[in-house]
């Protein structure tokens, strides 16, 4: 199940969930297991912090990793 609006995306798969909340360039994420973090959109449209604090990744690669985690 997916719930979305302009500032939030909530994805549920079985008992797992991922909650993404956006405020400007910042994206805060939380998992059902208590893990959480913060990412930042760069001017190039990538996500900083998805694979380390100083590393940028493509948005689709970050989304793929989150999908794999949800389906485990």
N, C-alpha and C positions, 0 to 999 in steps of 0.2 A: 504494500500500500504506500502511496506517495501523497503527501499533502504539501502544497507549495503556494507561496505568494511572492511578492516582490522582495521580501526581506528574509524569508525563511523557507527551508526545505526540510521536511521530516520524512524519512524513509524507514519502513518497518518490513522485516522479513522474519517470520516466525516470532521468536522471543527477542530477536536482535533489532536494534534501531540505531539510526544516525540522525542527529539533529544539527543542521547547519543554519546559522543565523548571520546575516550580513549587515554591517554598518559601514557604509562608505566602502573603502578598500579592504577593510578588515572582515574576516570570516571566522567566527567562533564555532568549533565543532565539539559535539559530545556524543559518547556511545553509552549504551545501556550498562556497560561494565564499569562506568565511572571515569574512563579515560576521556580526556578533553584536550583541547589546544586551540591555538590561534594561527591563522594564516593571513597572508596579505596579497591582494592582487597587485601585480606590477604593471607598469605602463605598457609592457609588451603583452599583457593579457595572460601571464603565467601566474602560478601560485608560489609565493615565497614561504618557506617553512614546512612544506609538505613532506620533504625528505631530509630535513635538517634546517637549522635556523638560518643558514646563509645560502641555501640552495633553492633554485627555482625549478619548478616542473610544469609541464603542460597540464592544463585543467583536465583534459580527457584521461591522462595517465593517473592523476590523483583520483578521479572518479572511478576508474577501473580498480584501483587498489581498494577503495572503500567498498565497492561492490563485492570483491572477493572476500573481504573481512565479514561483511554481512551474511554471506551465504555459507560460511563455515559452521 
